[in-house]
Amino acid sequence: KLSGAQPEFPTHLAVAGARYQVMAKICVNTSGAVESVTLLKRAHPTLDTNVATTVKSWRFRPLMANGIPVPFCYFGQFDFKSE
């Protein structure tokens, strides 16, 4: 990953002891831009939107295979908790 902020935890969800987890399949194209984000485990509509929107702005170094950039996908886990 070259750039991109982590998804924010909305303050209205940060009640004592709250825990949320979002799982996503993140696919990156040959130029290093996120092409798609598929949420596999949802937590709360606000968090789900934050994760998908934020991750779509990330940039990656292209994955190279034999000197040629290739698309790739990976799974990301986003944990949110409040004290």
SULLIN-V636687 format. One line per field, one symbol per residue. ss: DSSP state (~ for helix, > for strand, _ for the rest). psi: psi as a letter, one per 20 degrees, with the letter a starting at -180 (. if undefined). burial: I if it has 9 or more other C-alpha atoms within 8 Angstrom, else O. A space follows every 10 residues. Layout:
ss=???
psi=???
burial=???
This chain:
ss=__>_______ ~~~_____>> >>>>>>>>__ __>>>>>>>> >___~~~~~~ ~~~~~___>_ __>>>__>>> _>>>>>>>>> >__
psi=phqprqqqop hiilqpjppq pppqppppai ijqphqooph oqgqhggggg gggghiiqqq pqppokjppq qrqrpqpopp qq.
burial=OOOIOOOOOO OOOIOOOIOI IIIIIIIIII OIIIIIIOIO OIIOOOIIOI IIOIIIIIII OIIOOOOOII IOOOOOOOOO IIO
